[in-house]
Amino acid sequence: MAQTLHLADVDRTLAELERASGLEELQAAIVDLRDAFKIDHFVYHWVNSQGEQYGCGTYSDEWVTRYLEREYLRIDPVILGCYQRFHPVDWKRLDWSSKAARSFQAEAIKFGVGNQGFSIPMRGPNGQYALFTASHRCADEEWEEFTKKHRRQLILLAHFFNQKALEFEPNRVPEAARTLSPRETDAMTFLAMGFNRAQAADTMAISEHTLRVYIESARFKLGAINTTHAVARAMSRGLIVV
């Protein structure tokens, strides 16, 4: 994976990003960045508090269509794993052990997604959640060298993209804060600490059914699409501290 990064190309693309006035220009910029870094793919993907999605990137249209039609957002180990993290994640550190995850990965590679990936999770106002991902097909050693060399630049690019995308989010309005009850807070906290549902229920001296009621109530208040998303939102808003 030997390549020379042309910093002038990156600087020019960042200047274009700064002047961008619409989402279409983010798409053009991300293609230019892919070419400058000489990797297979860059992708930026966000989900807002209403569950609406926006993405720009270099994956094939066929894969994007299939991903959305099959609702792979619900099983994608990258999405699920990064919901639980606040720092950049190498895909090798995620859980690909389930049959569904392995099948998803094989299909993604078939559609041209790299076997390597580096994703940067970001959280914004009003429940916005985003990922900026670099992906390539290469050996582990080559990818480790690439991410080690460009980690800082990738993180800066991720937050630059997120800042610009937030400017273009339609109908942005302040989100009314909704607090969690003490028991909902306890439930979210124990899950964030890594307890499974049985352990959390036992610690709280309640049944798993009652725990599920607290979790679902918290998820509704937080506008989350699943429990992991709810925990991430509770943490990002300072409603729980782990």
C-alpha positions as CSV (number, residue, x, y, z in Angstrom):
1,M,0.0,0.0,0.0
2,A,2.9,2.3,-0.7
3,Q,1.7,5.8,-1.6
4,T,2.6,9.4,-1.4
5,L,0.0,11.7,0.1
6,H,-0.1,15.0,-1.8
7,L,-0.8,17.5,1.0
8,A,-1.5,20.2,-1.6
9,D,-4.4,18.2,-2.9
10,V,-5.8,17.7,0.7
11,D,-5.4,21.5,1.4
12,R,-7.2,22.4,-1.8
13,T,-10.0,20.0,-0.9
14,L,-10.3,21.5,2.6
15,A,-10.5,25.0,1.1
16,E,-13.3,23.8,-1.2
17,L,-15.1,22.2,1.8
18,E,-14.9,25.5,3.7
19,R,-16.6,27.2,0.8
20,A,-19.2,24.5,0.4
21,S,-22.8,25.6,0.4
22,G,-24.6,22.3,0.0
23,L,-24.4,18.5,0.5
24,E,-23.5,17.9,-3.1
25,E,-20.2,19.7,-2.6
26,L,-19.4,17.4,0.3
27,Q,-19.7,14.4,-2.1
28,A,-17.3,16.0,-4.6
29,A,-14.9,16.8,-1.7
30,I,-14.9,13.2,-0.4
31,V,-14.1,11.8,-3.8
32,D,-11.1,14.2,-4.1
33,L,-9.9,13.1,-0.6
34,R,-10.1,9.5,-1.6
35,D,-7.9,10.2,-4.6
36,A,-5.5,12.3,-2.6
37,F,-5.0,9.5,0.1
38,K,-5.0,6.8,-2.6
39,I,-7.3,4.4,-0.8
40,D,-10.4,2.7,-2.0
41,H,-13.1,4.5,0.0
42,F,-14.0,7.4,2.2
43,V,-17.5,7.6,3.6
44,Y,-19.3,10.1,5.8
45,H,-22.7,9.0,7.3
46,W,-25.0,10.7,9.8
47,V,-28.2,9.9,11.5
48,N,-30.3,12.6,13.2
49,S,-32.6,12.4,16.1
50,Q,-35.6,11.6,13.8
51,G,-33.7,8.6,12.3
52,E,-33.2,10.4,9.0
53,Q,-29.9,9.5,7.3
54,Y,-27.5,11.3,5.0
55,G,-24.3,9.9,3.5
56,C,-21.7,10.8,1.0
57,G,-18.8,8.7,-0.1
58,T,-17.3,6.4,-2.7
59,Y,-19.1,3.1,-2.1
60,S,-20.9,1.9,-5.2
61,D,-24.5,3.0,-5.7
62,E,-25.4,-0.7,-5.8
63,W,-24.0,-1.3,-2.3
64,V,-25.6,1.9,-0.9
65,T,-29.0,0.8,-2.3
66,R,-28.7,-2.7,-0.9
67,Y,-27.5,-1.4,2.5
68,L,-30.6,0.8,2.8
69,E,-33.1,-1.7,1.4
70,R,-31.9,-4.5,3.7
71,E,-31.7,-2.1,6.7
72,Y,-28.2,-3.2,7.4
73,L,-27.9,-0.2,9.8
74,R,-29.4,-2.5,12.4
75,I,-26.7,-5.3,12.1
76,D,-23.6,-3.5,10.8
77,P,-20.9,-4.2,13.3
78,V,-19.2,-0.8,12.5
79,I,-22.4,1.2,13.3
80,L,-23.2,-0.9,16.4
81,G,-19.6,-1.0,17.7
82,C,-19.0,2.7,17.2
83,Y,-22.2,3.7,19.0
84,Q,-20.5,2.4,22.1
85,R,-17.3,4.3,21.6
86,F,-16.1,7.9,21.5
87,H,-12.7,7.4,19.9
88,P,-11.5,6.2,16.5
89,V,-12.0,2.5,15.9
90,D,-10.1,0.0,13.7
91,W,-12.6,-2.4,12.2
92,K,-10.4,-5.4,13.4
93,R,-11.3,-4.4,17.0
94,L,-15.0,-4.8,16.4
95,D,-17.1,-7.9,17.0
96,W,-17.5,-9.8,13.7
97,S,-18.1,-13.2,15.4
98,S,-21.9,-13.6,14.7
99,K,-23.1,-15.4,11.6
100,A,-25.0,-12.3,10.6
101,A,-21.9,-10.1,10.9
102,R,-19.7,-12.5,8.9
103,S,-22.3,-12.8,6.2
104,F,-22.7,-9.0,6.1
105,Q,-18.9,-8.5,5.9
106,A,-18.6,-11.1,3.0
107,E,-21.3,-9.4,1.1
108,A,-19.8,-5.9,1.7
109,I,-16.5,-7.1,0.3
110,K,-18.2,-8.6,-2.7
111,F,-19.6,-5.1,-3.4
112,G,-16.2,-3.5,-3.2
113,V,-16.0,-2.4,0.4
114,G,-12.5,-2.9,1.8
115,N,-11.5,-5.6,4.2
116,Q,-9.9,-2.9,6.3
117,G,-11.5,0.1,7.9
118,F,-11.0,3.0,10.3
119,S,-14.1,4.8,11.6
120,I,-14.3,7.9,13.6
121,P,-17.6,8.4,15.6
122,M,-18.9,11.9,16.3
123,R,-21.9,13.2,18.2
124,G,-23.6,16.6,17.6
125,P,-26.5,18.6,18.9
126,N,-30.1,17.4,18.8
127,G,-29.1,13.7,18.9
128,Q,-27.1,13.7,15.7
129,Y,-24.7,10.8,15.3
130,A,-22.1,10.5,12.6
131,L,-19.3,8.3,11.3
132,F,-16.4,9.2,9.1
133,T,-14.7,6.1,7.6
134,A,-11.6,5.2,5.6
135,S,-11.7,1.8,4.0
136,H,-9.2,-0.1,1.8
137,R,-8.4,-3.6,0.7
138,C,-5.0,-4.6,1.9
139,A,-3.0,-6.6,4.4
140,D,-3.2,-5.9,8.2
141,E,0.4,-4.6,8.3
142,E,-0.1,-2.2,5.5
143,W,-3.4,-0.8,7.0
144,E,-1.8,-0.5,10.5
145,E,1.0,1.6,8.9
146,F,-1.5,3.8,7.0
147,T,-3.7,4.5,10.0
148,K,-0.8,5.2,12.3
149,K,0.7,7.6,9.8
150,H,-2.5,9.5,9.0
151,R,-4.6,9.1,12.2
152,R,-4.4,12.8,13.1
153,Q,-5.3,14.0,9.6
154,L,-8.3,11.6,9.4
155,I,-9.7,12.8,12.7
156,L,-9.4,16.4,11.7
157,L,-11.1,15.6,8.3
158,A,-13.9,13.8,10.1
159,H,-14.8,16.7,12.3
160,F,-14.5,19.1,9.4
161,F,-17.0,17.1,7.4
162,N,-19.3,16.8,10.4
163,Q,-19.2,20.6,11.0
164,K,-20.1,21.3,7.4
165,A,-22.9,18.7,7.3
166,L,-24.5,20.1,10.4
167,E,-24.7,23.5,8.7
168,F,-26.8,21.9,5.9
169,E,-29.1,19.8,8.1
170,P,-32.7,20.7,7.2
171,N,-35.0,22.1,9.8
172,R,-32.4,22.4,12.5
173,V,-34.2,23.4,15.8
174,P,-33.1,23.2,19.4
175,E,-34.1,19.9,20.9
176,A,-36.0,20.1,24.2
177,A,-34.1,18.3,26.9
178,R,-35.8,15.3,28.4
179,T,-34.5,14.0,31.7
180,L,-34.4,10.3,32.7
181,S,-36.0,9.1,35.9
182,P,-33.6,7.7,38.6
183,R,-34.4,4.1,37.7
184,E,-34.0,4.8,34.0
185,T,-30.7,6.4,34.8
186,D,-29.6,3.4,36.8
187,A,-30.6,1.0,33.9
188,M,-28.7,3.0,31.3
189,T,-25.7,3.3,33.6
190,F,-25.4,-0.4,34.2
191,L,-25.7,-1.2,30.5
192,A,-23.0,1.4,29.7
193,M,-20.7,-0.3,32.3
194,G,-21.0,-3.5,30.3
195,F,-23.6,-5.4,32.4
196,N,-25.9,-7.7,30.5
197,R,-29.7,-7.4,31.2
198,A,-29.7,-10.2,33.8
199,Q,-26.8,-8.6,35.7
200,A,-28.4,-5.2,35.6
201,A,-31.7,-6.4,36.7
202,D,-30.1,-8.4,39.6
203,T,-28.1,-5.4,40.7
204,M,-31.2,-3.2,40.7
205,A,-33.2,-5.9,42.5
206,I,-35.9,-5.9,39.8
207,S,-37.1,-8.4,37.2
208,E,-35.7,-8.4,33.7
209,H,-39.3,-7.5,32.5
210,T,-39.3,-4.4,34.7
211,L,-35.7,-3.5,33.5
212,R,-37.0,-3.7,29.9
213,V,-39.7,-1.2,30.7
214,Y,-37.1,1.3,32.1
215,I,-34.9,0.7,29.1
216,E,-37.7,1.2,26.5
217,S,-38.9,4.3,28.4
218,A,-35.3,5.8,28.3
219,R,-34.9,4.9,24.7
220,F,-38.2,6.7,23.8
221,K,-37.2,9.8,25.7
222,L,-33.8,9.8,24.0
223,G,-35.2,9.3,20.6
224,A,-32.8,6.3,20.1
225,I,-33.2,3.6,17.5
226,N,-32.0,0.8,19.8
227,T,-30.6,0.3,23.3
228,T,-27.0,0.8,22.3
229,H,-27.9,4.1,20.6
230,A,-29.8,5.1,23.8
231,V,-26.8,4.5,26.0
232,A,-24.6,6.5,23.6
233,R,-27.0,9.4,23.7
234,A,-27.4,9.3,27.4
235,M,-23.6,9.4,27.8
236,S,-23.1,12.2,25.2
237,R,-25.7,14.4,26.9
238,G,-24.2,13.8,30.3
239,L,-27.3,12.1,31.6
240,I,-25.1,9.2,32.8
241,V,-21.5,9.1,33.8
242,V,-19.4,5.9,33.6
